[in-house]
Structure formats: structure tokens, C-alpha cells
Amino acid sequence: MTRVFVVNSGSSSIKYQLLDVESGEAVLGGLVERIGEPGGDAADHTEGMRLVLDRLGSEGGSGPGGKSGAGGGSGADGASVSVGGPGAEDVDAPAFVAVGHRVVHGGALFTAPTLITDDVVEQIERVSALAPLHNPANLAGIRAAREVMGDVPHVAVFDTAFHQSMPAYVYTYAIDRDVAQAHGVRRYGFHGTSHEFVARCAAELLGRPIDELKLIVLHLGNGSSATAIDGGRSVDTSMGLTPLEGLVMGSRSGDLDPGVLLHLLRTGLEVDELDRLLNMRSGLLGLTGRSDMRDVVQAADDGDEDARLALDVWAHRIRHYVGAYLAQLGGLDALVFTAGIGENSPVMRARALAGLSHLGLEVDADRNAMTWREAREISPEGAVVKVLVVPTNEELAIARAAAALAESEA
């Protein structure tokens, strides 16, 4: 089995999974949390990563239907660390061939998964100003993992990379070009790993080559984005310089007149207050006091007018992007729902496409109500434009990308 260890490092946490690339099975996974906090799991990310390695050893590197193996990487003294438990088979084989790291922002520098070197770490650090809440945390995980698991290749997989195929007229903002260039101001897009993974799964479900398809993928969760995909390439996406632009999200505003920001600054809000307002006190939370879509739907069902308005605003913004992308693509083969809301909320899927039957977009009530976990079609029988639900798996996408790059570099 080809296994990859996937790391998603936050400012105070490390999420990890050991995945079998061939079967797609998560052999094991876990979370180290409250890093650097009183009573937390670890004092810093390096200690947290050593704790992860200890857990790999104690859990034996095997899951349901899996075989135990030996550990990849090194411990504090640089020696190879075993991940095989008592009686493990293939004890001399590495448990993972690479470590894959999620990195939120790659700027315009990174257009594909990249083997991590000291120079790459420096380049990621240079673009961290574009994602100050995410990239420094990602880098902390990279540095810790390279220190603790230094004997295997480490690969960075960027949320922004898939969207680097967008044409210049799509990613360019109409502001002074010298200012834009000096500060890296342009559309980058996010959730790219999810959008690409889901698009390929949709092509498999439709039984057609991805390079023949025109798709709109709606990644709808606490963070949400829409992407137009033509022939397997991102040609437009709703998030921009940061993950703040676009759709209405759990606590983020999405699209907003820039003049609103200037008005609020002039009327007394400080920059940091404005940042918190747009990222943590807006979206569904700002409109209803609730950030979880399930709670908002329940409140609307109970007669809460603020919740009803919020759902209308949420759905209107989605239809706005769907219509724009359909026009830009010049046609559509399938619209794909994914992520937490997209995969699990029949009522919001139906609401998002309400009134779009004239564009060939509608859902079959019975198919939409099904709660299968597999990829499936929910449009009416014989629909020209298919509506699909495709579960995303960003960790598996990262694992596959890391394995492929590690193999090509071997």
C-alpha cells in the first residue's frame, strides 16, 4: 500500500491523517489541539508533531482492513522511528512515502504541488502577508514536521494553486496597476484542492473526460466558494485576494461594496475592528446570531424573520454566481454541490437553485432527499444539465498529489 501522512496545521492545532492513496482509506487520524495554551496537548508545534509520531507508533499504523507497517520519519535524536505494533507485517517498509501539507495561500508563485525545501519555506513566508491567519500556522506545521519526520519528502499543496489557470482579465482588479503589483492585489481564489478533486469525481460519475466538461462547483460550508471549471481548469472563482470575497458564509460577509469599508473607517471603526466584523461577525452570524446553517434553517422554520431573510440573501448570492458562470462558460454540463451544506442539506440545495429551471437547473425532490454518502445525481431523469452531489475529500487529494510528486522525484 502507498500511504501518505497529511498535515493540516492551524495556529493552535494539528489535524493529521494517514491515508492509503490507492484505496482512499483513512488508516488513522487525529487532532493535537490547544498548542501553546495552558493545559493544551503540546507547548509548540514541534512538540505536537512528536506527539503525533508517538500516536502513530501506539496505534500501530493500521486501521480496518489495513496492515501494520514501519514508521517513516525520525525522532528527536534523528533515528528512524517505528510505527509498527507487535506482530506487525512488513516492518521494514515505510508507513508513508511522503508528508503532504495543506497551505492556504501560494500567491502567484505556486501553481502546483511543490516539494518543500528551505527556499520553498522562505517563499511561502513571503506571501504570508496575503493570508496572515493561515500561512504562519501552516508554516509552523511544516517546520515541525520536517524536523520530526525528516527522512521522507514533504510536499506543499496550495488552496490557491488550482485557480492559477484563470485568465488575467478574470483575476485582475480594476485599481491602479502599480499599487496592485506592489502589494500583490489580485484574485487568487481558495478551496482549490476541493474544487479540483470534486470536478474529477464528477467527471467519473458522468462517465466523461473532464477536458470535455463545463462545470460549476459549489463548495458550501462554513466557508463557501463557487468555481467555474472549463475542461478541468478553473476559469473563475468567487473568493478573491482573501477568502472573504464571494458567497455568504458562516461568519464572513462575502461580496461587499468597498465603500462600506471606507464609510465604517471614517465613522470610527479601527482596522482590526473592521477585520473582526467582516470575518467573525458577518455572514449568517451577523444576520441571525447563528453561524451554523442547521440552526438558521430551524429558526426560519420556527418563524424567525431574520433567519428567513438570511436564507434568502444566502441563496440569492449563489444564484448570482451560478448565472454569471453559466454565461461565462457558454453552457453547462453539470452543477456540483459539495462540502458540509452542499453534501448534507437537501433543503438548501433546493433553495439555491429555486427559480433556475429556465436555465435547465432543477432538482428532483425524491433524489434530493436521499441521504447517501456517495456521489450521486439529484436532477430529474433526462435533465440536460446534471445536478450532482459529490463528497469532497481534501485530505485524499493532498495525499494523492504528494504521492505522485514524491514518486516523480524519487
MONOR-V734230 format. One record per backbone hydrogen bond with DSSP energy under -1.0 kcal/mol. CO is the residue of the C=O (numbers start at 1). NH is the residue of the N-H. Records with the same first field share a line. If there is no record, write none. Layout:
# MONOR-V734230
CO->NH ; NH
This chain:
# MONOR-V734230
2->21
3->97
4->19
5->100
6->17
7->102
8->15
12->35
13->10
14->32
15->8
16->30
17->6
18->27 ; 28
19->4
20->24
25->20
28->18
30->16
32->14
33->41
34->37
37->40
42->36
44->48
45->49
46->50
47->51
48->52
49->53
50->54
51->55
52->56
53->57
54->58
55->59
63->66
70->95
73->81
75->78
79->75
85->88
90->93
93->70
98->5
99->155
100->7
101->157
103->159
106->109 ; 110
114->156
117->121
118->122
119->123
120->124
121->125
122->126
123->127
125->128
127->130
128->131
131->134 ; 135
134->138
135->139
136->140
137->141
138->142
139->143
140->144
141->145
142->146
143->147
144->148
145->149
148->74
153->99
154->116
155->101
156->114
157->103
159->192
161->164
163->166
167->170 ; 171
168->172
171->187
173->175
176->180
177->181
178->182
179->183
180->185
191->195
192->196
193->197
194->198
195->199
196->200
197->201
198->202
199->203
200->204
201->205
202->206
203->207 ; 208
209->212
210->213
213->231
214->333 ; 334
215->229
216->336
217->227
218->220 ; 338
219->225
220->341 ; 342
222->250
225->219
226->238
227->217
228->235 ; 236
229->215
230->233
233->230
236->228
240->188 ; 189
242->240
246->255
249->284
250->285
251->282
252->249
257->260
258->262
259->263
260->264
261->265
262->266
263->267
264->269
265->268
270->274
271->275
272->276
273->277
274->278
275->279
276->280
277->281
278->253
282->286
283->287
284->288
285->289
292->296
293->297
294->298
295->299
296->300
297->301
298->302
299->304
300->303
304->308
305->309
306->310
307->311
308->312
309->313
310->314
311->315
312->316
313->317
314->318
315->319
316->320
317->321
318->322
319->323
320->324
321->325
322->326
323->327
324->328
325->329
326->330 ; 331
333->386
334->216
335->388
336->218
337->390
338->220
339->343
340->344
341->345
345->349
346->350
347->351
348->352
349->353
353->356
356->359 ; 361
357->360
364->368
365->369
376->389
378->364
380->383
386->335
387->378
388->337
389->376
393->397
394->398
395->399
396->400
397->401
398->402
399->403
400->404
401->405
402->406
403->407
404->408
405->409
